[in-house]
């Protein structure tokens, strides 16, 4: 209970910071406009990979403080189920959520805290974000996440991670920007994973929302002798070239990316990687708010360099 009280206090601090950014930046669902009541149902996430591991997450939200699809506060429930080759594990999650994102800039905050119970283990989880623009050409973001490690061995053993990261996006030239991100993942089995990412983005066809991207990421695991709970190489590097798309169409925010890359695991030779993602978000003030995202990635995993992972998520919010 004390942790939840501290979390609510943090939300209050975020709301004060938000008001300094924009007058509509207040605690999610509170502004000069009267709030509505809304329900999010269903809110779902499905994933599958080449190792036969599947995740099903289906939930609902009750949002008594609702302004629009990017500004609300309320409570959430989620049912989680994982399966792999005849093995299965189920759990439940109950949480508090608050969100204030400016649809024009995608800056603001997302804050949540959840009590997640799974297979006799209980974990306080979060997936939170705050972003702001300190100058006209600079964006800064902070990310915090705490969650179960989603593999069969890790879920059986109650292994989780805590992640903290920060990024800076800087406009370098008129149509060229760069993003630098650094952070660390702290696993409950004593392993840690410092990581670094660098993206260069060139607006090749700005009128059509098309950009070219050069992506680089690397991480290393400090303890590769832990039990075989997840893919943990000594060192991983990937370089990727991608084509991205982001445009507002009839009020809908549409984005996507397709990329081909090369990865190196430890001292092995390089192998190919792939990335495909697509996202669509309805107008924030629509009578019914809808968001969806679908993705595919090919990269290294337990069984070698050709591990694949696919996912689908959707969020439907109906105000009253």
N, C-alpha and C positions, 0 to 999 in steps of 0.2 A: 504493500500500500504506500509506503514512503517513497518508493521509486516512481509510482504513478503521480504522487503529489509533486515530486521534483519535475517530472515531465510536464505537467500542467503549468508549472512556474516557467519552464523554458518556453512553452508556447506563448505565454504572456509576453516574455521578452522579445520573441520573434515578432509578435504583433506590433510592439512599439517600434522595432527596427523597420518593419514594413511601412508604418505610417510616415516615416522619414523619407521613404522612397517615393510613395505615391499616395494620394489621399484615399484611394480605394483599397489600399493595402492595410487591412485590419485583420483581426482574428477571424479565421475563415467563416464566412456567412454573415459577418457583421459589417455594415457600411451605412451610408446615408439612406439607402433604399431598404424597404421592409423585407425581412427574410421570409422565405417560403419553407415548407416542409417537403422533402423529397425522399425517394427510396431508390437505391441502386440495386437492381435485380434483373438478370443475374450479373454478377461480376465474376468472370471466369478466366482461368489460365490453364492451358493444356500443353504438354511437351512430350517429346519422344526422342530417343537417340538410337544410334546403331548398335548399342549394347543391350537393347531390349528394355531399357529403363524408361518408365512412363510416369508422368506426374499429372494428377487431376486436382485442380483447386477451384472450387465453386463456392461463392459466398453472396452476401447481401449487405447493404448499408442502409442505416436509418439516419437521415440528415436533417435534423430540426432547424439548423442554421444554413440555409441554402440561398445563394445569390444566383449562381450559374454553374456550369460544368467545371469551371476552374476556380471556384470560390465557395467553399462550404466547410462545415464541421459536423461531426456526428460519431456514431459508433458503427462497428463492422463485425461481421461474423464470417468465418471461412472454414469449409470442410476440406481437408487435404487427404489425398490418397496416392500412394506410390506402389507400383508393381514392377516386377522383373522376373520373368521365367518361372512363374508359379509362386513367387514370394510376394507378399503384400504387407503394407503397414498404413494405418489410418490415424488421423488426428484432427483436432479442432483448434480454432484460433478465435479469440475475442479481443477487440481492440478499440482504441480511440483514434480518430483521424481528423486532421485539419489541413486545409489546402487553400492557398491564395497565389495564383499564377496569373500574370498579365498575358492574355492571349496574343497580344501584339509582339511582345519581346520574349515570351517563355521564361521570364524571370519572376521570382517570388519565393515562396517556400512551400514545401510539402512536409508535414510532420505527422508521425503516427507512432503508437506504441501498442504492442499486441502481446497477449499471454497465449503462447502456443504450447499445446500438449500433444505429445506424440510417443506412443509405445512406452509409456511409463516415465518419459522424460518431459520436463517442463522448462520452457525457455522464454524470457522476455525478449521480443524481437522488435526491430524497427527497420524502416527503409525511408530515410528522411533526406531532405535537400533544402538548401537555401542558395539563391543566386541573386546577384545585384550588379549594377553597372557603376563602378567608381568614377569612370571618365566616359566621354562620348565614344571612345574607341576601344574600351577595355571592359570585359565581362569577367566576373569572378564567381566561382561556384564551390560549395562545400557539400560533401556527401557523407552520410553515416548509414551503415547497414549492419544488422546483426541477424543471423538466420542459421537454420540447420544446413549442414553440408549435404546436398541431395545426391547421395549414392547409397546403395544398399548397405554396405559395411558401415558407413558413417551414420546412417539413420539407426541401425541396430545398436551402435555404440554411443549414441547421443552426442556425436561430434558436431560442433557449431563453429562459426567464424564471426569475428567482429572486424568491420572494415571502416577505415577513415581515409578520406581523400580530399584533395583540393585541386582546382584547375583554374587557369587563366587563359582567356581568349583575347588576343590582341590583333587589331587590324593593322597589318604591316604596310600595305599599299591600298590603292583605291579598291581593287577587287581581290586582294589576297589577304588572308588572315591565318593565324597560327594558334593552335591550342596545345598547351602543355598541362599534363596531369600527373600527379604523383601521390602515392599513398601506401598503405600497408594493410595486409590481412593478418589477423591474429587468430590462429586456429586453437581450439581447446585441447588439442593433443600435443601442444608445445611447439608446433611448427609455426613459422611466420613467413609471409610472402610480400616483401617490398616490390612495388611495381611502378613502372613509368610508361607514359604514353605521349606521343607527339603526332599531331595532325596538322597538315598544311592544306588549306582549302582555297581553291581558285574559282571565282564565279565566272565560268566560261561563257554562259548565256544567261545573264541576269534577268532579261525580260521573260525567259521561259523557266527560270528557277533551276537551271542545270549548273552543277559545279563539278570540278575535278578534285580528287583528294589523294594525298599521299599520307598513309598511316603507318606508324611504327609503334610497337609495344614490346615490352620485355618485362620479365619477372624472374625471380629466383626463390627457391624454397630453402630455408635455413636448416631444416631437419628432414632429410630424405630417408631416414631410418625408421620413421614412425610406421605403424601398421598400415596395411594397404587399404586406407579408407577413401582415397581419392587420387587423382592424377597429380603427382608432385615431383616434377623433374628438378634437377639441380639448377638448370637454367633454361629459359625459353625466350626465343626472339621471333618476331614476325614483322615483315614489311609487306604492305599491300597498296595497290593502286585501285582506286574506286571511282565510280561515277555516281553522283548524288543528285537528288531532285527534291526541291522544297518550294511549294507554291500554294497560295490561297486561291481556291476555285469555288465560286458561288458561296463564299463564307466557310467552306470546308478547308481545313489545313491538311494538305496531302504531302507526304514525304516518302522517300525511298532511297536505297543505296544498293549497288551491286559492285562487288570487288573480287579481284584475284590477287593472291599473295604467295609469299614463300616463308616457310618457318624452319627454324633450327632448334632441335631439342638436344641439350647437353652438347656433346661434340659430334653428334651424328650429322650426316649430310642433309641438305635442305630438301624439303618436300613442299607440295602445293597446298594452298588453303583457298577457301571460297567463302563469300558472304553475300546474302540476299536478305533485304529487309524492306517492308512496306508498312506505312502507318497512315491512318485517316481519322480525323477528328471533326465532328460536326460543329457548327457555330455554337459558341459557348452559351449564348442566350436563347438557343432553340427551345421549343416547347418540350422536346425530348432530346436529351444529350446522349451522344453515342461516340465511343472511341474504340478503335481496334488496331491491333498490330500483329503482324505475322513475320516470322523470320526463319532463316536457315543458315547454319554455319558448318563448314568442314574444317577441322583442325585436329591437333593431336589429342589422344585420350589413352585410357587404360590399355586398349588392345592395339595401339600403334598410331601412326600419323594420320590415318584416314577416318578418324572419329567424326560422326555427323550428329548434329543436334537441330531439332526443329521445334518451333513453338507457335502458339496462337493465344492471344488474349483479347478480351472485349469487356467494355464497361458501358452499361446502359443505365441512365438516371432519369427518373420520371418525377417531376415536381408536381405539387398539388396547389 
